[in-house]
Amino acid sequence: MAESNKMREMPVNKLMVQMGIPMILSMALQAVYNIVDSAFVGNMRSGSEAALNALTLVFPVQMLMVAVGIGTGVGTNALLARTLGQENGKKAAKVAGNSLFLGVIIYVVCLLFGIFGVRAYISSQTIDPEVASMGTDYLRICCVISFGIIFFSLFEKLLQATGRSLYSTIGQVVGAVVNIVLDPILIYGIGPVPEMGVKGAAYATVIGQVASAIVLFVFHMKLNKEFEHDVKYMKPDSRIIKEIYAIGLPAIIAQALMSIMVYVMNLILKFSPSAQTAYGLFYKVQQFVLFLAFGLRDAITPIIAFAYGMRSKKRIRDGIRYGLIYTVVLMILGIAITEIFPGSFATLFNAGQSREYFIGAMRIISISFLFAGINVAYQGIYQALDGGMESLVISLLRQLVIILPLAGIFSIFVRNAQKPGLIKDPYIYKPDSIMLDMEDAVAENQKDAARFSLYHALKTINYRVCERVVRINGLDSPYWKEDIRCSVAGGCDSIRIPKTESAQDVQLVEREIISAEKEFGRPEGSVLIMAAVESARDFLVSHFPVVIIQKTSRHTSQELESSLWVQDRTVECKSYCNPGGGRFLGLNCYS
């Protein structure tokens, strides 16, 4: 059957399968870009945790660029299909030309953001300078070379509107293959190519997108003969642009809401990097499943829009029925995969400390895929029938009106649940100080959650005259640096070092404190240091210039004044010889 007759004459159920499968594959491959990057980055020789966190922070903007490109394409797709159904070739040429003009405008906006806005955006979501640097590098490359993803999205929809979805899939496959091949070469450095880390992942992504756009441009020029191709049709026509966005703007907003939701969740989880990373990784898997529904939606929309242009009620009804049935089948398949194999995805990403968060989130939230998929299908139906506003309302209800408020409420409950009475109201007992323990009191898999609670406790609870001391994790653990940064950011008074064995331990901690004080705008020297010698061996081998031996059953000023002072004069560490002033308080010795 000729391409020109297929949209008009082929049975809707068969047409939807024929058009839907390539579109589903195309959208799935689009989601693969981010999954592949995360998988390779998660297996870097060093800095993989920070890199995964950085890609999580970048993800909302990547989604937003895709949303704008695809949304503009969806409007173009539906309007072009409807115009072709009306056999209006001249208007069809203007629709295609104006969509390319809009692509140029979108790229200019992305370019300007890449140059001027990236650093501020990334910094709003993290306090880790390594993560911020990686995220800034990655996102800047993606924005500056964003013309690939933008024009790919437009050419893809132009081909889909004429029933040539297979060719759009070929272009997507080319891009995905290029990305997968280049990722290990550029990230790890293979052969003459130097190791580029996160920057390599970004370059692999954008080169793959550019390759896809070039392939689809060639297909568009050679195969879309139903309308003319000429630069003159790119002249902006306000009427046509309004028609494109009357359909496409709700689609842009609907998908942009996903971006906004991830960004807000990143802000909520700012001081829990592992939870933040886990959420980002899960969302990429979720996006992969939901993109199956989006792919089928992109078949539903032109089929129903073409039938709408033909004024065929039967084909419209068939489009709605089969669109919903096929969507339900896809989502049940997605639920089964994510419920059965969450551990495999965690292993793929080398999720590290985020693994348990990731698996838990996947098993809970994947149940919602069925309802989310039906939501997406109805978006496509309304878009095809000039019901763009109805489509937007459905998406708003699902993502902003319900999800984000609940996320905020649950986060408050969690924070409050982790503030027992002794922590919330210490002034009742009139202690000199209160110690918040991040080491032995916190399970290995709860360090990030505890750090999140610590920050909010320091920020929101009125401790009155009580000194706020934070006992950090041991210096032989991977947690202590983030403990210090979180404690200083929250406003603690002192840092307690556990298991102190040398003057170098104290000096190392002091350097991190100074760095955190500068980062969060606190005066240098405002955070004091208390070192704990917790064994006889540690006491004997320690090289501290000053040692304070004090009982641990009571902590009063009298005991401090009557403590036995021992001075080691063999160590040149003069800065720590003044326990009455400066940063160093002394040592707590245990027997």
N, C-alpha and C positions, 0 to 999 in steps of 0.2 A: 504494500500500500504506500502511495506517495506521501512524503512528509507533509505536504500542503493539505492532504485529505485526512490524515490520521487524527488530528484534533477534532475533526467534524464527524467522522464516520466510525472509528474504531469503538467497540464496546468499552464503556467507562472502566469496568473492573480490569480488563486487560490493559487498557491505556494507562491506568494508574500504576499497575505493576511494571509495565514497560518503562514509563517515565520515572516512577518512584525509585526503583532499584538503583539506577545510576545516581540520582539525586541523594539518596540515602548514603551511598558509598562516598559521594563527594563531600557531604557534610561530615561523615565519620572521619574521613581523611583530614578534613580541616581541623577537627578536634585533635587528631593524632599529632599535629604540629607541636602543640603544647605538651602533650603526654610524652612524646619522644624526647623533646628537650629536657623535661624533668627527669626522665629515666637516665639519660646520659649524664646530666649534671649531678644527679644523686650518687653516681658512681665515680666522681672525680677523686683523685688521690688525696687531695686536701681541700678543706673548706666546703665540703658537699652539703652539710647542714645549713650553713649560711647561704649557699647558692640556691638551695631549694626554697628557703625562706624568701630570698630575693625574687625568685620567679613567681612566688605567691603574691608579692606586692605589685609586681608588674602586670599580673593577669587581668585586673579590672580594666586597664587602659587597652590591652590587647583585645579584650572582649568588646570594649566600646568602639574601637576602630572597625572591628568585624560587624558590629551592630549597625553602624552608620552606613558602611559599604553594602551590607546585605539588605538593610532596610530600604535604601535608595534603589537597590536592585529589585526588591520585592515590588515596590511601587511601579518601577519600569516594567517588570515582568507582567503584572496583572493588567496594566494599562495597554501594553503592547499586544498582549494576547487578545484582549477585548477589541482593540482596534483592528487587528488582523481578522478577528471573527466578523467584524463589520465590513471587511474588505476595503479599508481605507489606507492604501499604501503610503500616501503622502504624509498623513499624520503619523503613521508608524515610523517613517524615517525621522521625523522631528522628535518623536519620543526617544528613539535610540540616540540621536545626536545630543539632545539635551541631557540625557543621563550621563554621557561622557563629559559634557561641560561641568556637571555637578561633581563628577569624579575629580576633576582638576581642582575645584574649590575645596573639596574635602581634603585632598592631599596637602594643599597649602596650609590649612589649619593644623593638620598633624605635624607638618614640618616645623611650624612656628612653636608648637608645644614641645616638640623634641629638642629644640634649641634653647628655649627659655623656661619651660615649666616642669621639666622632668625631675630635677633635683628636689624642688619644694614638695612635689607630689610624693616622692618616695620617702622623704624625711618625715612626712606627716604620719607614716605608718610604722616606723621603727626607731629605736634608740641605739641600734647597733651600727657603728660606722662601717664595718665590713659589709654587712647586709646592704646598707644604704649605697655604698660605692658600687657593689655588684649590680644592684637593681637599677641604679642610674645609668651605668654603662649599657646594660642590656636594653632598657627601654628607649634610650636615646637612639640607638642603632635601629630599633624597630620603627620608631616614629619618622626618622629622617629618610628611611628607605621604605616607607609605607605605601608607595604608589603600587607596589606589586599586589598586596592584598586588596587594595581599593579597586583597582581596575580588573583584577581577577573576578571579584564579586560582581561587578557590572557585566562583564562579558559572559560570565556564567549565566546570569539571568536572561541576557539577550538570547542566548542559545536555547535556554529552557523554554522561553516564551514561544519559540517556533517549533517546539517538540524535539529538539536535538540535545536532550539531556546527556546522552551517551558521550558526546564530545566534551561536555563540561567535565565529566568524570575523568576522561583521558587526561585533560589538563591538570586536574587535581592530583591524579596518580603521578604524573611527571614531577610535580612540585614536591609531593611527599617523598618520592624516591630520592630526589636531589637532597632534600633535607636530611633524610636518614643516612645517606652516604656521607654527607659533609659533616654531620654532627661529631662522630668520633675523630675525624681527621682534624677539625678545627678546635674542638674542645681539648682533646688529649695531646694533640701534636703528633702527627704520623708522617714519616719521611722528612722531606725538607720543610714541611709546614710547622711553625713554632706552636707550642702549647698556648692556647688563648683562653681557656676556661670558659667563663660565662659569656664573654664577648664572642667566642667561637660559636656558641649555641645561638646567639642572636644573628650572627652573619649567616649561619646555615639556614635559619628560618627565613630570613628576608630573601636570600638567593633562591630558595625553593619557591617562594611566593612570586618573585619576578619571573621565574621560569614558567610557572603556571599561567601567569597573565599573558606572556608572549605567545604561548601555545594557543590559548583561547582567542587572542586577537586574530591570529591566522585563521582559525576555524570560523570566526565570525565574518571576516571579510570574504572568505571563499564559499561559505555555505548559506549564510542568511541572505538569500536572493529575493525574499518577499518584499523588501524595501530597499531604497537607494542608500549608498554609503558615500557621503560627501561632507567635507568640512563645513559647508554652509549650513548644514542642519544642526551644527553645534551652537549656532547663534542662540543665545538664551531667549526662550519664549515663556513669559511669565504664566500664561494660561496653562501650558503643558507642565511646567514645573509645579504649579499648584496641584494639578491632577495627579502627578507622580507622588507628591508628598501627602495628598489627601488619603492615599492608600498606604504609602510607605512610612509616613511619620509615626503612626501608631505602632508599626512593626519595629521601627528604630527605638522608640521609647520602651516597647515591651522587652526587647533584648538588652537595651541599656540598663533597664532595671536590674538585670542579673549582674551587670557590672557594678552598679551602685551598691547592691546588696553585699557583694564580696568585699568591696572597699570598706563599707561600714563594719562588717564583721572583722576585717583586719584591724580597724581602729579599736573595736571592743577587745580584741585579743592582743593588743599591742605589746603588752608586757608578759605574754606567754608565747614565745616564738615557736615552741613545739606544737602547741594547739593551733597557732596561726598557720604554720606549715601544713599540718594535718588537714585543716579545713581547705586550704588551697589545693592540695593534692586530691582530696575527695571531690572538690568541685570540678576539677578537670575530668575525673572519671564520670561524674554526674553529667557534665557537659557532653561527654562522648555519647552517653545513653540518650539524653534529650535531643542531641543533634540528629539522632535517627528520626525522631518525631519531626524536627525542623525540616529534615530532608524530604520526608513524606508530605509535610505541609507545602513545600515548594512544588510538589506535584499536584496537590489538591487545588492550590490557588489558581494556576493557569487553566487547569481543566474546567473548573467551575466558572472561572471568568470568561473563558471562550464560550461555554454553554450559555452563560448569561448574555453575552454579545449576540449569540444565535437566537436567544429567547426560547431555549429548549428546557422546559420545566423537568422533563424526564431525566435528561442528562445532569441537570443540577441536583435532583434528588439522589440519583445514583452516585454522583460525586461525593455528596455528604455521607451517604450510607457506607460506601466502601472506604472512604477516607477514615471514618471512625473505627471501622472493623480492623483495618490494617494497622492503625495506630495502636489499638489495644493489644494486638498480637505482638508488635514490636516491644512495647513497654513490659509485657509479661516476660519476654525473653531477657530484657535488660535487668529486670528485678532478679531473675533466676541467676544470672551471671554474677551480679554484685553481691548477692547473698551467699552464694556458694564459694566464690573465689576471692574474698577480700584480702586474705593473706598473700595471695599471689601478686595482687596489685601493690601491696606494701613492700614486698620483696623486689618487685620491678623498680620501684622508686628508691630502694635502699633508705626507707623512711627513718631509720634510727630511732631517736627518742620520740618521734611523732607516730610511731607504728600503732600503738594501742589506741591513741586518739583517732587515728585514721580508720582503723578497722571498726571501732565502735560507731563512728559517725556513718560509715557506709552501710552498716547493717540496720541502723535505725532509719535513716533518711531515704534509703532506696525504696522503701515501701510506698513512698509518695510518687514514684515515677509514673504509675498508672494514671493518677489524677492529673499530674503535670502534663503528660502526653496528650490526654483528651483536651486539656486547656489549650495546648499548642495547635491541635487540629482545628478547634473552633476559631482560633485566631485566623488561620488560613481561610476558613469558610467565610467569615465575616469580611475579610480583606477582599475576597473575590466578588462579594455581593455589595460592595460600596459601604460596608459596615465597619470602617476603620475605627470609629470611636468605640463601638461595642467590643472590638478586639482589644483595644487599649484598656478598657474597664476590666475585662477579665484578667488581663495580665497584672494590672495594678492591685486587684484584690489578692491575687496569689502571692505577689512578691513584696509589696510595700505595706499594704494595709494589714496584712496578717503576719508574714514572716518576720520582718524587722522589729515590730513592736514586741512580739513574743521573744525574740532573741535578746532584746534589751531587758525585758522583765526577768527572763531566766538567768541572765548574767548577774542581775542584782540579787536574786535569790541565792545564787551560788556564793557570791561575795559575802552576803550576810550570814549564810550558813557556816562560813569559815571564820566567824568572829565570836568565839565563846565569851562568856561573861567576864572572865579574868583578863581577856585581851581587850574587850570593849570598854570596860570600866575599871581600869587599874587604880585610879586615884582613890577609890573607896578604901583600899587597903593601905594607902599611904606609903608605898615603897619608894626608895630612892631612884630605882631604875626598873625597867621591864626589858627582858631579853626575848627577842623573837628568833626562834631557832630554825634555820634552814637546813641543818645537817641531819643529825640523828632523829629528829622529830618528824622528818618528812621521808616518805617512801621514795625509792629510786625512780619510779614511774610518775611521781607527782611533783617533781621539782619545779616544773614550769607553772603548774597550777598554783603551787604555794607561793611562788614568786609574784604571780599575778595578784594573789590575795594580800601578800606583804605590801606591795606598792599601794594598793587601795586602803589598807589599814593605816599606813603611815600618813597618807594624804587626807583621809576622811575622819579618823578617830581623834578626839581631843584627849591627849595624854596629860595635859596640864603641866605640872612641874616634873613629871617622871622623865628620866633620861631614857631614850629609846636606843637600845643596843641590838644589833643584828648579828647573830652568830652565822657566819657564812659556811659553806661547804669547804672541805679540806682542799689544800692547794694541789693535791694529787688527783683531784677530780676535775671533770670538764665543766663544772657548774659555778665555781667561785667567782670568776670574772663577771658573769652576768648577775650574780648575787650582789656584788659591789655596786654595779651600775644601777640596778633596780633600787637598792637601799639608798644610795646617794640621791637618785632622782626623787624618791619618796620623801626625803628629808630626815633621815636617821641622824642620831647624834654620834654614835660610835659603831665601829666595826670590830667584832671579836674574831680573832683568828684561831681556829682549833688546831691542836696537834702541832704547835710551833716548835721547830727544831733548830733554827739558825737565825742570825740577824738578817740574812738574805731573804728569808721568808717575809719578815716585816717590811723590808725595803721594797720587795716585789709588790706587796699589798699596797704600800703607800703610793707607788707609782700609778697603780690602777685607780686608787682613790683620787689622786690629783687629776688624772685624766677625766674621771667622771665629774669632779667638781667643775672643771672647765667646761665640759660638755653641757652640764645642766645649770650653769650660771651661779654656782655656789662659791663663796669665798674660799680660797685655798687655805687649808688648815682647819676648816669648820667641822670636819668629821674626824673624831679621835680614833685611836687604835688601841685595842686591848688584845694582848697575845696570851694564849692558854698553853701552858706546858702540862701535858696530861699524863706523863709517866716519869719515873725516876731516870730512865735512860735519856729521855728528852732533856731533862734538867741537866744531866751530867755532860751531854754533848753540845748543849746550846752555847752559843758564843755571844750572848747578849751582854751588853755593857752593864745593864741594870736588871736585877731580878727582884721582883716583889713576891715574897712568900706570904700567903694569907690563908686563913681558914676558909673553908667553902661552905660551912654550915650556916654562917651568917655573913652578911655583907653590910657592915656599918662603917661610918667614918672613923670611929674609935679603933676598930681593928686595922683599918688602913694606916692610921697614924702609928700604931704599935708594931707594924710589920717589920720583919727582919730584912735588911737590905744587904745584898751581896753584889759586889761590883767586880766585873771581869775587865781588867785593864789591858788585856792582850789584844783586844779588838778595837780597831779604829772605826768607831761608829758614833762619833760625838753627838750627832743630831738626836740620838735616843737617850742621852744621859740626863735629861731633865724631865722626870716624871711629873713634876709639879706644874709644868707648863708645856707648851708645844703640843705635838700630836700624840706622843707615846704615853700611855697611862701606866703600863707595866705588864707583869705576867701573873696569871693565876696558876699556881702550882698545885698539883694533885698528887697524892700518894696512895 
